[in-house]
Amino acid sequence: MKNNSENLLTFGEHLDVLRKMLFRIIIVLVVLFISIFCFKEDIFMLLLAPAKNDFCLYRWVEGISSILNVNFSFDEMDVRFISTELSSQFMVHITSSLYLALLLASPYILYEFFLFVSPALYDNERRYSVPILITVFILFAFGVLLSYFVLFPFSFRFLVSYQVDYMVENRITLVSYISTFATMTLLMGLVFQLPVISFLLGKLGLITSYMLKECRKYAILLIAIIAAIITPPDIVTCILVMGPLYLLYEFSIWIVELMENKYQ
């Protein structure tokens, strides 16, 4: 099927369209950044919530334990973050605001890039590109939320309470906390794109569902390595990450198999 774009743009016109697209994205990012920066208390209440004893995950786990008649409760944490450099708190405020602005603007950025490349797509490519974009955003958001509400809190609680000796006190810097938080949530959002990547590779004929099934044992090893890389160095969080990643792998097999049956 032919591309329905009748008027081809010159190289200069393509650059002009790209410039306007980038300008719109920058404007949206700046507006979001300034808005987020102005709500410092609310933003850091959200970011620092997993470090507090009344975080929702801890209440949920204790509530479920109570329903199951299991005597379990988390130990109280007394976390006080420190700042070791004069400008570190201000710089953390800036980087956190920028990170959240990029996170919130990601659907709009994806939409702008789709508008930019859509004239070059064939009709059949354009037909399934919108569902792919929606799926990319949903999976990214799910990965970020899973990291925020489950994986990062468990990881933080384990690491902050771990001591090699009672003489060694954990004094956590704010920079270290925010850096670990941002890195982990971003990477979880990215690795959750596995079904989309598998769909595209299957569409190109580079992988098959049979190939994915045969490579399960190697996939488990690779998943373990990826989980160890994107999580802090503790086995609990690594296992918690491996579970969703393996489910995504099985879901990817189903997606590729479904596509093969459809176009068989």
Secondary structure, 3 states (H helix, E strand, C coil): CCCCCCCCCCHHHHHHHHHHHHHHHHHHHHHHHHHHHHCHHHHHHHHCHHHCCCCHHHHHHHHHHHHCCCCCCCCCCCCCCECCCCCHHHHHHHHHHHHHHHHHHHHHHHHHHHHHHHHHCCHHHHHHHHHHHHHHHHHHHHHHHHHHHHHHHHHHHHHHHCCCCCCCCCCCEHHHHHHHHHHHHHHHHHHCCHHHHHHHHHHCCCCCHHHHHHCHHHHHHHHHHHHHHHCCCCHHHHHHHHHHHHHHHHHHHHHHHHHHHHCC
